Amino acid sequence: MKNVSPASSTGKRPRPKAVTAKSADKHVLYRHAVQNPENEVEFLDRVFKKLRGRVPTSLREDFCGTAWIAAEWVRSRADRRAVGLDLDAATLAWSKKHVLSTLSEEARGRLELVKANVLTQPAVAKAAERPEIIIAYNFSYWIFDDRATLLNYFRTARAGLRPGGIFVVDVMGGAESQLEMSDRTRCWMPRDKQTGVGGPYMYIWEHGIYDPITAKATCYIHFEFKNGPTMHKAFTYRWRVWGTAEVQDLLREAGFGKVRVYWEGDDKKGGGDGVFRERSKGTADKAFIAYILAEA
């Protein structure tokens, strides 16, 4: 006769093991603190369908990292394909092991991860094989801290799109983006089926250094736990804080047609409601995140 655990005999699930710096993976913590792939795919579907009258099927995720969005893209529909580009071989390997493994074998066949430089990745010769959408999220393109390089990237992205495609980036701004400050957000990691690890943790965004002459900044992400030490500087970013108007100007100079800004709505409690709609005027918030969409 098999032993029956108290949890199984009562029908209750065992309590998750506490999230700690030792038990948790920083990429998983980042995913649940920062990213919402389902919402990102829904947003791309909504804006593309409104502009083109149909559902998009192909995506390229630049600076894809762990490629959560690309994975969700192919998971969302059986006719979708995606490519993820990144220079970090270790992160791509992590994604293949931990993210692509969550997809069906058929879906994995529709997602390609490529170690490549987004500045030199050649455009696909046949227009029909180019993606309908290219995204560069989590302010990743801010690593290009001079105007000429960022303009070159935008031109390369435009050349990589099929006619009628769209290029979407996100941008943050407001007074707090030019301050040396930190912000704390309580997060929750769902219980991992294999390790049993899950529970609450603290996500800390630190704007550590900001130079108002060059607009260059060094930022950090830390993770704090109820038990054990803080995961200090889990991620470090050195980039230029590009303004929303600057990015729009560069996209137009790169040859894109219409450039649109999608602004987040107000939740009436001092924060955003998570719904982004096209706007021609924003509000002078202390901090904001917006999407900028450029049409090829």
TORTISE-338032 format. One line per field, with one value per atom (N, C-alpha, C): atom name; x, y, z. Coordinates in steps of 0.001 Angstrom, whole numbers, always signed. Example, Ala and Ser with C-alpha at 12.3 -4.5 7.8 and 13.67 -1.06 7.14 Angstrom:
atom	c(N, CA, C, N, CA, C)
x	c(+13190, +12300, +13200, +12850, +13670, +12900)
y	c(-5690, -4500, -3300, -2250, -1060, +30)
z	c(+7800, +7800, +7800, +7080, +7140, +7870)
END
This chain:
atom	c(N, CA, C, N, CA, C, N, CA, C, N, CA, C, N, CA, C, N, CA, C, N, CA, C, N, CA, C, N, CA, C, N, CA, C, N, CA, C, N, CA, C, N, CA, C, N, CA, C, N, CA, C, N, CA, C, N, CA, C, N, CA, C, N, CA, C, N, CA, C, N, CA, C, N, CA, C, N, CA, C, N, CA, C, N, CA, C, N, CA, C, N, CA, C, N, CA, C, N, CA, C, N, CA, C, N, CA, C, N, CA, C, N, CA, C, N, CA, C, N, CA, C, N, CA, C, N, CA, C, N, CA, C, N, CA, C, N, CA, C, N, CA, C, N, CA, C, N, CA, C, N, CA, C, N, CA, C, N, CA, C, N, CA, C, N, CA, C, N, CA, C, N, CA, C, N, CA, C, N, CA, C, N, CA, C, N, CA, C, N, CA, C, N, CA, C, N, CA, C, N, CA, C, N, CA, C, N, CA, C, N, CA, C, N, CA, C, N, CA, C, N, CA, C, N, CA, C, N, CA, C, N, CA, C, N, CA, C, N, CA, C, N, CA, C, N, CA, C, N, CA, C, N, CA, C, N, CA, C, N, CA, C, N, CA, C, N, CA, C, N, CA, C, N, CA, C, N, CA, C, N, CA, C, N, CA, C, N, CA, C, N, CA, C, N, CA, C, N, CA, C, N, CA, C, N, CA, C, N, CA, C, N, CA, C, N, CA, C, N, CA, C, N, CA, C, N, CA, C, N, CA, C, N, CA, C, N, CA, C, N, CA, C, N, CA, C, N, CA, C, N, CA, C, N, CA, C, N, CA, C, N, CA, C, N, CA, C, N, CA, C, N, CA, C, N, CA, C, N, CA, C, N, CA, C, N, CA, C, N, CA, C, N, CA, C, N, CA, C, N, CA, C, N, CA, C, N, CA, C, N, CA, C, N, CA, C, N, CA, C, N, CA, C, N, CA, C, N, CA, C, N, CA, C, N, CA, C, N, CA, C, N, CA, C, N, CA, C, N, CA, C, N, CA, C, N, CA, C, N, CA, C, N, CA, C, N, CA, C, N, CA, C, N, CA, C, N, CA, C, N, CA, C, N, CA, C, N, CA, C, N, CA, C, N, CA, C, N, CA, C, N, CA, C, N, CA, C, N, CA, C, N, CA, C, N, CA, C, N, CA, C, N, CA, C, N, CA, C, N, CA, C, N, CA, C, N, CA, C, N, CA, C, N, CA, C, N, CA, C, N, CA, C, N, CA, C, N, CA, C, N, CA, C, N, CA, C, N, CA, C, N, CA, C, N, CA, C, N, CA, C, N, CA, C, N, CA, C, N, CA, C, N, CA, C, N, CA, C, N, CA, C, N, CA, C, N, CA, C, N, CA, C, N, CA, C, N, CA, C, N, CA, C, N, CA, C, N, CA, C, N, CA, C, N, CA, C, N, CA, C, N, CA, C, N, CA, C, N, CA, C, N, CA, C, N, CA, C, N, CA, C, N, CA, C, N, CA, C, N, CA, C, N, CA, C, N, CA, C, N, CA, C, N, CA, C, N, CA, C, N, CA, C, N, CA, C, N, CA, C, N, CA, C, N, CA, C, N, CA, C, N, CA, C, N, CA, C, N, CA, C, N, CA, C, N, CA, C, N, CA, C, N, CA, C, N, CA, C, N, CA, C, N, CA, C, N, CA, C, N, CA, C, N, CA, C, N, CA, C, N, CA, C, N, CA, C, N, CA, C, N, CA, C, N, CA, C, N, CA, C, N, CA, C, N, CA, C, N, CA, C, N, CA, C, N, CA, C, N, CA, C, N, CA, C, N, CA, C, N, CA, C, N, CA, C, N, CA, C, N, CA, C, N, CA, C, N, CA, C, N, CA, C, N, CA, C, N, CA, C, N, CA, C, N, CA, C, N, CA, C, N, CA, C, N, CA, C, N, CA, C, N, CA, C, N, CA, C, N, CA, C, N, CA, C, N, CA, C, N, CA, C, N, CA, C, N, CA, C, N, CA, C, N, CA, C, N, CA, C, N, CA, C, N, CA, C, N, CA, C, N, CA, C, N, CA, C, N, CA, C, N, CA, C, N, CA, C, N, CA, C, N, CA, C, N, CA, C, N, CA, C, N, CA, C, N, CA, C, N, CA, C, N, CA, C, N, CA, C, N, CA, C, N, CA, C, N, CA, C, N, CA, C, N, CA, C, N, CA, C, N, CA, C, N, CA, C, N, CA, C, N, CA, C, N, CA, C, N, CA, C, N, CA, C, N, CA, C, N, CA, C, N, CA, C, N, CA, C, N, CA, C, N, CA, C, N, CA, C, N, CA, C, N, CA, C)
x	c(+842, +0, +884, +546, +1323, +1070, +2129, +1964, +1132, +260, -584, -169, +224, +647, -566, -392, -1503, -2160, -1353, -1919, -2857, -2421, -3246, -4478, -4381, -5526, -6602, -6235, -7233, -7679, -7008, -7371, -6760, -5921, -5312, -3945, -3630, -2321, -1265, -60, +1012, +1363, +1738, +2116, +3394, +3485, +4699, +5902, +7071, +8296, +8542, +9048, +9239, +10207, +9899, +10799, +11968, +13168, +14378, +15381, +16441, +17487, +18119, +18113, +18727, +17785, +16488, +15548, +14949, +14990, +14318, +15298, +14797, +15569, +15244, +16262, +16033, +15192, +15297, +14510, +13025, +12713, +11317, +10772, +11573, +11163, +10881, +11750, +11569, +10277, +10028, +8818, +7568, +7470, +6248, +6202, +7344, +7368, +7180, +7694, +7790, +6922, +6849, +6230, +4831, +4021, +2712, +2518, +3101, +3080, +1684, +716, -643, -1198, -981, -1446, -713, +588, +1368, +832, +549, +28, -1355, -2180, -3524, -3434, -2484, -2316, -1896, -924, -471, -1594, -2366, -3517, -4489, -4798, -5805, -5382, -4147, -3743, -3520, -2979, -2742, -4068, -5007, -6302, -7029, -6890, -7546, -6923, -5597, -4907, -5033, -4996, -4920, -6165, -7067, -8312, -8192, -7096, -6914, -5995, -5977, -5149, -3735, -2697, -1321, -891, +61, +508, +2007, +2795, +4254, +4842, +5816, +6399, +7901, +8647, +10059, +10240, +10800, +11058, +12547, +12909, +14303, +14677, +15960, +16416, +15506, +15230, +14158, +14462, +15758, +16077, +15508, +14630, +14025, +12871, +12478, +11498, +10122, +9703, +8362, +7281, +7474, +6443, +6376, +7524, +7534, +6882, +7135, +6528, +5013, +4552, +3111, +2473, +3211, +2705, +2370, +3295, +3021, +2020, +1943, +969, -462, -611, -1936, -2738, -2058, -2753, -1889, -2532, -1800, -1188, -1554, -1016, +68, +602, +1568, +3002, +3919, +5344, +6041, +7187, +7937, +9429, +10207, +11662, +12088, +13011, +13571, +15049, +15490, +16900, +17508, +18692, +19403, +20873, +21737, +23176, +23645, +22824, +23231, +22920, +23944, +23752, +23241, +23695, +23280, +21789, +21295, +19872, +19021, +19477, +18753, +18707, +19806, +19842, +18866, +18795, +17837, +16421, +16133, +14795, +14434, +15377, +15099, +14765, +15407, +15190, +13924, +13640, +12577, +11317, +11437, +10274, +9743, +10626, +10163, +9649, +10143, +9691, +8234, +7676, +6267, +5337, +5909, +5111, +4971, +3957, +3826, +4934, +5203, +6243, +5925, +4657, +4246, +4504, +4183, +4390, +5875, +6683, +8132, +8702, +8117, +8583, +8288, +7427, +7075, +7788, +8714, +9471, +10959, +11675, +13117, +13833, +14807, +15632, +17002, +17459, +18691, +19624, +20867, +21888, +22337, +21949, +22237, +22223, +22958, +22994, +21885, +20984, +19854, +20302, +21537, +22042, +22516, +22876, +23450, +22627, +21591, +20757, +20191, +20530, +20066, +18573, +18003, +16584, +16372, +15242, +14899, +14629, +15168, +15067, +13617, +12835, +11446, +10565, +9848, +9023, +7991, +7458, +6416, +6937, +8272, +8847, +9260, +9188, +9506, +8340, +8601, +7509, +6584, +5362, +4400, +4616, +5192, +5428, +6836, +7544, +8797, +8608, +9037, +8933, +10310, +10513, +11697, +11191, +11008, +10338, +11324, +10755, +11503, +12666, +12443, +13389, +14753, +14772, +16032, +16840, +16161, +16872, +17592, +17326, +18013, +19500, +19896, +21324, +22103, +21414, +22044, +21983, +23107, +23080, +23518, +23674, +23942, +22938, +22683, +21628, +21865, +23100, +23407, +23140, +23507, +23316, +21844, +21108, +19678, +18959, +19330, +18732, +19043, +20259, +20644, +19785, +19558, +18719, +17299, +16735, +15372, +15289, +16309, +16322, +16423, +17239, +17376, +16062, +15377, +14081, +13067, +13048, +12113, +12395, +13685, +14044, +13664, +13557, +13229, +11747, +10898, +9447, +8924, +7837, +7173, +6357, +6029, +5221, +3919, +3604, +2394, +2593, +3833, +4112, +4227, +4350, +4479, +5662, +6260, +7375, +6906, +7020, +6503, +7595, +7796, +8723, +7975, +8515, +7947, +8911, +8388, +9189, +8677, +9585, +9154, +9607, +8906, +9247, +8634, +8553, +8106, +9296, +9031, +10105, +10963, +10357, +11107, +12139, +11981, +12954, +14254, +14262, +15463, +15918, +15531, +15933, +16701, +17462, +18093, +17178, +16446, +15392, +15167, +14312, +13947, +12461, +11907, +10483, +10313, +9417, +9206, +7804, +7712, +6426, +6356, +5284, +5090, +4590, +5228, +4896, +4639, +4134, +3823, +4314, +5048, +5496, +4626, +3910, +3106, +3977, +3397, +4137, +4647, +5944, +6560, +6209, +5749, +5294, +6428, +7628, +8743, +9436, +9720, +10472, +9592, +8329, +7436, +7629, +8535, +8837, +7780, +7351, +6385, +6099, +5333, +4956, +5349, +5245, +5478, +6957, +7246, +8587, +8463, +9525, +9519, +10397, +9821, +10554, +10979, +12270, +12801, +13462, +12927, +13512, +14311, +15602, +16454, +17038, +16743, +17379, +18620, +19708, +20867, +21686, +21936, +22755, +22073, +21981, +21448, +22268, +22741, +23527, +22668, +22215, +21327, +21997, +23328, +24010, +23966, +24177, +24191, +22909, +22055, +20827, +21131, +22366, +22718, +22416, +21985, +21569, +22082, +22267, +22537, +21414, +20738, +19571, +19758, +19081, +19215, +17843, +17771, +16620, +17138, +16522, +16819, +15545, +15719, +14586, +14796, +13786, +13865, +12862, +13241, +12419, +12161, +11120, +10784, +11885, +12442, +13516, +14782, +15895, +17172, +17583, +18741, +19309, +18582, +18784, +18262, +19081, +18411, +19111, +19477, +20659, +21080, +21635, +21184, +21618, +21440, +20248, +19941, +20087, +19718, +19884, +20429, +21344, +21932, +21770, +21347, +21136, +21906, +22637, +23326, +22831, +22087, +21463, +21227, +20742, +20340, +18832, +18374, +16935, +16445, +15901, +15396, +13987, +13729, +12408, +11427, +10153, +9105, +9143, +9341, +9400, +10640, +11768, +13003, +12820, +12217, +12027, +11120, +10049, +9160, +9896, +10700, +11444, +12391, +13084, +14036, +13329, +12170, +11411, +10989, +10556, +10188, +11413, +12539, +13767, +14227, +13929, +14319, +13469, +12434, +11637, +10269, +9908, +8567, +7531, +6318, +5248, +4611, +3385, +2665, +3284, +3503, +4011, +2943, +2572, +1477, +1961, +1380, +1696, +456, +650, -438, -183, -1085, -939, -1812, -1294, -2039, -3119, -4280, -5371, -5121, -5938, -5814, -6756, -6230, -7076, -7786, -7642, -8272, -7729, -6611, -5996, -4520, -4161, -2783, -1896, -2489, -1704, -2336, -1744, -2280, -3245, -4154, -5156, -4785, -3602, -3157, -3745, -4561, -5177, -4531, -3958, -3236, -4034, -4284, -5031, -4281, -4499, -3792, -4176, -3155, -3370, -2431, -2874, -2015, -1414, -1979, -1454, -1402, -323, -193, -437, -143, -264, +1080, +1340, +2647, +2716, +2709, +2781, +4217, +4352, +5687, +6412, +5642, +6208, +5151, +5562, +4624, +5360, +4596, +5075, +4098, +4632, +3792, +4369, +3554, +4016, +4098, +5112, +5208, +5189, +4254, +4042, +4371, +5199, +5576, +5182, +4568, +4089, +5115, +5409, +6368, +5726)
y	c(-1188, +0, +1248, +2197, +3417, +4313, +5023, +6009, +7175, +7673, +8810, +9997, +11092, +12285, +12993, +13744, +14512, +15415, +16007, +16930, +16192, +15007, +14284, +13689, +13316, +12709, +13735, +14986, +16026, +16740, +16460, +17124, +18495, +18904, +20230, +20155, +21193, +21251, +21603, +21048, +21422, +22889, +23535, +24940, +25080, +26130, +26286, +26591, +26161, +26521, +28003, +28639, +30084, +30503, +31614, +32191, +32837, +32462, +33056, +33298, +34023, +34264, +32960, +31945, +30658, +29776, +29840, +28903, +29413, +30731, +31298, +31612, +31603, +31963, +33413, +34215, +35643, +35889, +35011, +35191, +34963, +34025, +33769, +34922, +35421, +36569, +37771, +38001, +39111, +38952, +37746, +37480, +37891, +37522, +37796, +39207, +39888, +41265, +42281, +41970, +42982, +42667, +41415, +41071, +40485, +40733, +40097, +39731, +38611, +38258, +38174, +37681, +37571, +38956, +39939, +41295, +41915, +41608, +42164, +41645, +40369, +39790, +40359, +40518, +41086, +42501, +43292, +44669, +44679, +43854, +43805, +43360, +42385, +41946, +43100, +43808, +44868, +45999, +46489, +47645, +47264, +46069, +45659, +45446, +44801, +44554, +45855, +46826, +48120, +48836, +48714, +49387, +48644, +47298, +46514, +45665, +45604, +44883, +43379, +42866, +41416, +41088, +39814, +39356, +39069, +39570, +39305, +37885, +37366, +35988, +35857, +36905, +36768, +37893, +37515, +38450, +38232, +39329, +39244, +40019, +39360, +39993, +40294, +41572, +41987, +42098, +41865, +41847, +40919, +39748, +38910, +38347, +38213, +37652, +36254, +36092, +34781, +34464, +35438, +35224, +34787, +35314, +34982, +35449, +36639, +37170, +36352, +36046, +35231, +33874, +33300, +32010, +32128, +33184, +33388, +33644, +34299, +34581, +33285, +32329, +31084, +30223, +30384, +29623, +30101, +31378, +31988, +31539, +31175, +30734, +29725, +28775, +27705, +28145, +29323, +29791, +30844, +30962, +32019, +31495, +32368, +32080, +33254, +32982, +34049, +33756, +34835, +34770, +35668, +35189, +35998, +36228, +37482, +37821, +38359, +37872, +38369, +37996, +38787, +38515, +37623, +37468, +36731, +35246, +34463, +33028, +32306, +32718, +32045, +32238, +33448, +33703, +32961, +32902, +32136, +30656, +30141, +28739, +28507, +29466, +29365, +29312, +30159, +30188, +28854, +28279, +26994, +25908, +25988, +24972, +25221, +26488, +26780, +27394, +28019, +28671, +27849, +27501, +26710, +25343, +24865, +23560, +23582, +24781, +24883, +24829, +24875, +24829, +23393, +23164, +21866, +21716, +20487, +20245, +20985, +21025, +21698, +23200, +23794, +25233, +25583, +24719, +24961, +25038, +24300, +24313, +25622, +26446, +27728, +28902, +28616, +29668, +29399, +30374, +30253, +31307, +30878, +31794, +31879, +33101, +33311, +34236, +33815, +34695, +35642, +36907, +37849, +39272, +40126, +41546, +42231, +42921, +43542, +44653, +45137, +46185, +45635, +44364, +43793, +42650, +42222, +41129, +41507, +40775, +41167, +40974, +41856, +41723, +40481, +39820, +38657, +39134, +38444, +38893, +38965, +37934, +37899, +38641, +39661, +40474, +39640, +38608, +37792, +37003, +36824, +36059, +36958, +38259, +39171, +39218, +39561, +39614, +40801, +40639, +41740, +42709, +42188, +43008, +42755, +43827, +43745, +44546, +43978, +44688, +44770, +45845, +46001, +46548, +45656, +46019, +46108, +46555, +46727, +47703, +48686, +49790, +49277, +48084, +47424, +48223, +48929, +49692, +50905, +51241, +52354, +52053, +50819, +50497, +51275, +51700, +52523, +53976, +54455, +55742, +56934, +56746, +57895, +57883, +59048, +59235, +58418, +58398, +57711, +56209, +55607, +54162, +53812, +54616, +54329, +54514, +55535, +55737, +54553, +54048, +52884, +51673, +51480, +50356, +50500, +51679, +51887, +51640, +52058, +51806, +50311, +49613, +48163, +47455, +47889, +47293, +47528, +48733, +49031, +48141, +47961, +47113, +45660, +45262, +43877, +43566, +44602, +44408, +44187, +43436, +43345, +44628, +44973, +46173, +46129, +47251, +47314, +46829, +46442, +45970, +47111, +46751, +47763, +47419, +48467, +48368, +49015, +48299, +48796, +48762, +49887, +49966, +50545, +50339, +51001, +52083, +53013, +54126, +54477, +54854, +55359, +56806, +57551, +58961, +59527, +60845, +61527, +61974, +62809, +63382, +62321, +61206, +60183, +59482, +59552, +58924, +59714, +60903, +61737, +62001, +61113, +61216, +59962, +60076, +58910, +58482, +57408, +56996, +55495, +54959, +53549, +53390, +52312, +52038, +50570, +50274, +48907, +48435, +47203, +46622, +45192, +44876, +43518, +42623, +41479, +40571, +39161, +38329, +36944, +36010, +34989, +33959, +32723, +32300, +31079, +29880, +28920, +27741, +26952, +26715, +25930, +24454, +23796, +22417, +21455, +21754, +20841, +21101, +22376, +22698, +22973, +23319, +23668, +25073, +25834, +27184, +28164, +29051, +30077, +30998, +32041, +32948, +34385, +35235, +36671, +37043, +38139, +38717, +40190, +40942, +42369, +42663, +43360, +43818, +45262, +45525, +46864, +47385, +48488, +49162, +50352, +50387, +51477, +52251, +53537, +54453, +54953, +54204, +54422, +55649, +55878, +57008, +57652, +58988, +59692, +60951, +61116, +62288, +63169, +64326, +65167, +65792, +65802, +66360, +65390, +64105, +63091, +62273, +62396, +61590, +60106, +59789, +58389, +57986, +56746, +56257, +54846, +54514, +53138, +52729, +51665, +51216, +49765, +49413, +48059, +47496, +46177, +45463, +44581, +44725, +43870, +43097, +41941, +41173, +40922, +41228, +41102, +40044, +39291, +38167, +38250, +37565, +37553, +36873, +35818, +35077, +35105, +35343, +35281, +36610, +36623, +37857, +38345, +39615, +40215, +39745, +39512, +39250, +40622, +41093, +42456, +42548, +43568, +43787, +42525, +41974, +40812, +41162, +42402, +42906, +44322, +44635, +45976, +46496, +47749, +48358, +49669, +49819, +51079, +51579, +52660, +53124, +54624, +55138, +56528, +56614, +57579, +57787, +58634, +57966, +58652, +59172, +60410, +60998, +60520, +60586, +60135, +60906, +62217, +63028, +62686, +62454, +62088, +60793, +59796, +58500, +58646, +59417, +59632, +60297, +61313, +62009, +61061, +60207, +59280, +58225, +57777, +56800, +57405, +58650, +59308, +59491, +59871, +60040, +58712, +57615, +56285, +55820, +56588, +56260, +55681, +55561, +55074, +56138, +55679, +56597, +57177, +56798, +57284, +56739, +57603, +57203, +57541, +56572, +56729, +56452, +57147, +56929, +56377, +55298, +54677, +54927, +55683, +56161, +55325, +55067, +54253, +55072, +54459, +55119, +55247, +56064, +56369, +55480, +54847, +53991, +54766, +56094, +56993, +56817, +56077, +55871, +56277, +57049, +57494, +56584, +55618, +54690, +54469, +53581, +53247, +52080, +52017, +50942, +49783, +49859, +48762, +48751, +49762, +49840, +50993, +50683, +51677, +52014, +53314, +53782, +54911, +55040, +56070, +57455, +58268, +59636, +60581, +61799, +62825, +63719, +63674, +64439, +63552, +63680, +62921, +63821, +63291, +64060, +64060, +65134, +65303, +64488, +63158, +62263, +62188, +61852, +61660, +60512, +59516, +58358, +57792, +57381, +56762, +55786, +54871, +53962, +54074, +54150, +54238, +53362, +53068, +52370, +53369, +53217, +53991, +53010, +53223, +52337, +53100, +52496, +53111, +52189, +52736, +51956, +51958, +50774, +50677, +51122)
z	c(+0, +0, +0, -885, -972, +233, +643, +1699, +1187, +2009, +1649, +2492, +1822, +2561, +3135, +4227, +4791, +3765, +2876, +1894, +943, +474, -488, +179, +1456, +2134, +2420, +2585, +2862, +1605, +483, -755, -903, +43, -11, -673, -1423, -2046, -1010, -1164, -249, -423, +654, +585, -230, -1075, -1877, -1000, -1449, -759, -934, +99, +62, -1035, -1680, -2671, -1952, -2315, -1749, -2865, -2551, -3541, -3997, -3129, -3459, -4261, -3953, -4580, -5883, -6113, -7277, -8410, -9617, -10801, -11157, -11400, -11643, -12896, -13886, -15106, -14841, -13958, -13601, -12759, -11825, -11021, -11916, -12882, -13821, -14606, -15075, -15856, -15097, -13823, -13077, -12518, -12450, -11953, -13065, -14246, -15294, -16512, -16911, -18186, -18039, -19057, -19171, -20645, -21080, -22505, -23097, -22328, -22844, -23217, -22336, -22618, -23803, -23918, -25023, -26363, -26432, -27667, -27977, -26946, -27147, -27693, -27168, -27644, -29110, -29482, -30866, -31799, -31371, -32161, -32393, -31315, -31382, -32314, -32146, -32943, -34408, -34646, -36033, -36757, -36092, -36732, -37034, -36131, -36363, -37559, -37715, -38813, -40137, -40086, -41322, -41591, -40627, -40847, -40807, -40273, -40179, -39006, -38665, -37550, -38060, -37392, -37832, -37485, -38264, -38022, -37797, -38081, -37964, -37118, -36275, -35310, -35226, -35085, -34720, -33421, -32425, -31135, -31037, -31183, -31051, -29580, -29260, -27865, -27056, -27590, -27042, -25665, -25302, -23996, -23846, -22866, -22619, -23570, -24381, -25467, -24984, -23858, -23359, -24337, -24922, -25817, -27098, -27681, -28892, -28644, -27464, -27135, -27014, -26377, -26237, -27602, -28479, -29821, -30558, -30587, -31305, -30549, -29236, -28452, -28724, -29038, -29128, -30349, -31448, -32662, -33405, -34039, -34721, -36040, -36541, -37820, -37635, -36433, -36164, -36100, -36584, -36516, -35851, -35213, -34550, -34619, -34609, -34525, -33384, -32563, -31494, -31734, -31654, -31867, -30577, -30240, -29064, -29197, -28553, -28597, -27456, -26426, -25236, -25398, -25698, -25944, -24709, -23527, -22294, -22033, -22276, -22062, -23073, -24311, -25324, -24958, -24431, -24009, -22861, -21945, -20831, -21365, -22363, -22943, -23588, -24307, -24964, -23948, -22779, -21756, -20946, -20619, -19667, -20273, -21436, -22049, -23215, -24143, -25278, -24841, -23722, -23217, -22769, -22553, -22161, -23369, -24565, -25783, -26278, -27069, -27721, -28756, -29148, -30148, -31444, -31803, -33032, -32925, -31773, -31584, -31559, -30949, -30925, -32334, -33253, -34632, -35350, -34751, -35362, -34695, -33780, -33087, -33237, -33770, -33974, -33144, -32341, -31573, -32232, -32480, -33242, -32475, -32318, -31747, -32856, -32747, -33826, -33295, -33982, -33686, -34474, -33804, -34498, -35440, -35290, -36175, -37516, -37543, -38763, -39334, -38627, -39126, -40491, -41547, -42882, -43059, -43870, -44182, -45046, -44859, -45678, -47099, -48062, -49461, -49928, -49640, -50085, -49080, -49557, -48671, -47920, -48580, -47963, -46765, -46680, -45582, -44409, -44602, -43508, -42530, -41270, -40288, -40522, -40092, -40138, -38972, -37893, -36702, -36187, -35849, -35103, -33827, -32696, -31423, -30768, -30006, -29159, -27830, -26861, -25611, -24440, -23324, -22073, -22260, -23141, -23372, -23823, -24397, -24757, -25772, -26664, -27685, -27102, -25845, -25189, -24971, -25210, -25131, -26195, -27257, -28289, -27806, -27291, -26592, -27427, -28749, -29611, -30765, -31285, -32279, -33546, -34031, -35281, -35186, -34053, -33903, -33774, -33005, -32865, -34197, -34939, -36257, -37166, -37111, -37907, -37540, -36239, -35817, -36353, -36249, -36736, -38249, -38981, -40425, -40721, -39930, -40111, -39817, -38770, -38431, -39549, -40088, -41181, -42387, -42707, -43846, -43612, -42347, -42036, -42037, -42151, -42154, -43568, -43671, -44958, -45176, -46402, -46651, -45861, -45229, -44408, -42993, -42661, -41309, -40310, -39043, -37995, -37090, -36557, -35617, -34325, -33210, -31942, -30882, -30208, -29084, -27893, -26714, -25546, -25068, -24308, -23811, -22418, -21536, -20237, -20114, -19290, -19126, -17871, -17813, -16617, -15789, -14807, -13992, -13323, -12908, -12188, -13069, -14385, -15277, -15331, -14742, -14704, -13266, -12383, -10978, -10570, -9503, -8891, -7745, -7962, -7039, -7155, -6295, -6377, -6096, -6606, -6456, -6108, -5184, -4698, -5051, -5560, -5921, -5396, -4701, -4190, -5324, -5504, -6606, -6070, -6953, -6586, -7681, -7278, -8207, -8038, -9086, -8985, -8630, -7949, -7513, -8703, -8745, -9790, -9593, -10661, -10544, -10203, -10646, -10409, -9078, -8788, -7572, -6366, -6606, -5510, -4995, -5608, -5132, -5634, -4762, -5135, -3963, -4235, -3156, -3416, -2383, -2555, -2540, -3208, -3174, -3547, -3368, -3656, -4866, -5833, -7013, -6767, -6901, -6644, -7910, -8428, -9583, -9069, -9369, -8900, -10077, -10125, -11069, -10356, -10500, -9647, -9971, -11260, -11686, -12885, -12881, -14041, -14279, -15519, -15900, -16805, -16333, -17141, -18356, -18410, -19575, -20747, -20479, -21546, -21625, -20606, -20481, -20319, -19916, -19700, -18257, -18091, -16780, -16549, -15292, -14876, -13940, -14295, -13535, -13107, -12017, -11471, -11128, -11166, -10609, -9486, -8305, -7163, -6804, -6187, -5682, -4192, -3410, -1952, -1493, -485, -32, +1471, +1904, +3328, +4123, +3551, +4225, +3381, +4025, +3325, +2713, +2067, +1529, +281, -42, -1264, -2464, -3576, -4828, -5398, -5036, -5333, -6758, -7475, -8864, -9708, -9630, -10470, -11946, -12284, -13640, -13579, -14478, -14566, -15981, -16105, -17417, -17495, -18565, -18834, -20190, -20168, -21386, -21360, -22468, -22561, -22419, -21655, -21478, -22658, -23642, -24830, -24582, -24987, -24821, -25871, -25562, -26478, -27792, -27717, -28940, -29763, -29088, -29797, -30584, -29943, -30591, -31812, -31681, -32824, -33986, -33678, -34727, -35454, -34704, -35303, -36157, -35730, -36520, -37857, -37841, -39099, -39988, -39391, -40157, -40748, -40062, -40549, -41715, -42057, -43230, -42944, -41665, -41356, -41735, -42010, -42350, -41110, -40856, -39692, -38408, -37427, -36117, -35088, -34284, -33333, -31920, -30943, -29535, -28838, -28078, -27318, -25836, -25219, -23842, -22913, -21721, -20760, -20065, -19870, -19173, -17685, -17022, -15592, -14790, -13737, -12902, -11795, -11797, -10822, -9410, -9296, -7985, -8004, -9011, -9106, -9931, -10622, -11434, -12787, -13580, -14892, -14819, -15798, -15797, -16714, -17356, -18198, -19588, -19933, -21258, -22021, -23188, -23976, -25229, -25392, -26556, -27244, -28548, -29294, -28793, -28574, -28099, -28837, -29033, -29616, -28543, -27319, -26193, -24957, -24181, -22946, -21746, -20577, -19340, -18626, -17897, -17244, -15960, -16116, -14963, -14443, -13171, -12606, -13289, -13670, -14371, -15302, -16485, -17420, -18324, -18879, -19917, -21078, -22295, -23478, -24575, -25570, -26767, -27910, -28761, -29978, -31144, -32039, -33181, -34465, -35306, -36576, -37714, -38732, -39867, -40994, -41512, -42624, -43938)
END
